C-alpha cells in the first residue's frame, strides 16, 4: 500500500470502499474534466450517500423490473452450456462446433475469492492461447488498477475465435427493432464493453501475449429482437471508446495532485463539514451529469447558485467563448458592460440574440 492509497483511504473515512464495475469506470468518460468525480471515484466513495447527505439524492438507476428482465434474458441466452449463444456466435464469428469449448467460472467451487477467480481466468486464457482451441469463458474475472486499487470486472462472456482472437460478448435486454436500437443504450453498452476490452488486454499483456493482436476492438452485443425474448447479435466497433477509456485510466495517475485540494484532516464522511469539503473540489457540471453521476443534482444546484454557465450545457458553454458566469453573459447581451477585446465577437452575438428575443417577445 503506497502513500496515495493511504491518503485516499483516509479521505473515505470509516465507510467501506465502493466496488468499481464497468458501469462506474465507463462513467469516468462522461465528464473527463470533473476533478470532483475523479477524486471521489479514486477514493471509492459512495457518491449516492454523499448526495443524500447534501440534500440532493440521486434520481436515476435501474428498476427492479429491468434488472429481473436482464437477468432472465442472460440466463436464457446462456442455458444448456450457452447453446443459444453458440448459435449466434457461429453466425457472427463463423465458429464451428469442434472449435468451441465452454467453461463456467461460476461453477468452480474452489475459487473462493476474487483473487483466486482472477488467477484461474488468467490460467484459462493462457491455456486457450497455447492450444488454439476456441473457447467460451462464462463470467471470467478481469482486473484493472484504479488509482492504485484493484477493481475486479466480470464480463458476461469472453469468446476465442478460430484465428486466435478474443472477443468480449455483452448481453443486454434492450430491444433491437427493425435492426435499430436506442442509440443511448447502445452507447452505454459500448462504453462498458470498452472497459472489459481494456481489462482483457491488460491480463493478456500480463501473460506475455500481444494484446493488440489478440483482443478484438469489436464487441459482440447480444440484445432482444423486436420486443421478444429472442436474442440477436451484432458487432460494435469500440476503437473510439477504448481510446477514451485508456486515456482516462492513465489520467487517474494525476489523483496525487487532486488530493491536495482537500485539507489534511478532512474526510468525505457525513457531517457538517462535508458540504465545505466537497465545495472545495472543482466540479464541471453539465446537464448530462444528471443521468450519469450521483452528485448531478447537487452540482447543478451549486452551478445555479453561483451563476455558472455550466448549467446551460457544454454546447452553449463552447458557444460563449470562455465566458464563465451568467452575470457577465447577461450584461454583455444588454450592453451594460463594455466587452474586452477578446469578448467583442461573442458580445455582438449576444446583443443580436437579445435584440431578436425582444422583437419576438
Secondary structure, 3 states (H helix, E strand, C coil): CCHHHHHHHHHHCCCCCCCCCHHHHHHCCCCCCCHHHHHHHHCCCCHHHHHHHCCCCCCCCCCHHHHHHHHHHHHHHHHHHHHHHHHHHHHHHCCCHHHCEEEEHHHCCCCCCHHHHHHHHHHHHHHHHHHCCCEEEECCCEEEEECCEEEEECCCEEEECCCCCEEEEEEEEEEEECCEECHHHHHHHHHHHHHHHHHHHHHHHHHCCCHHHHECCEEEEEEEECCCCCEEEEEEECHHHHHHHHHHHHHHHHHHHHHHHCCCCCCCCCCCCHHHHHHCCCCCCCHHHHHCCCCHHHHHHHHHHCCEHHHHCHHHHHHCCCCCEHHHHHHHHHCCCCCCHHHHHHHHHHHHHHHHHHHHC
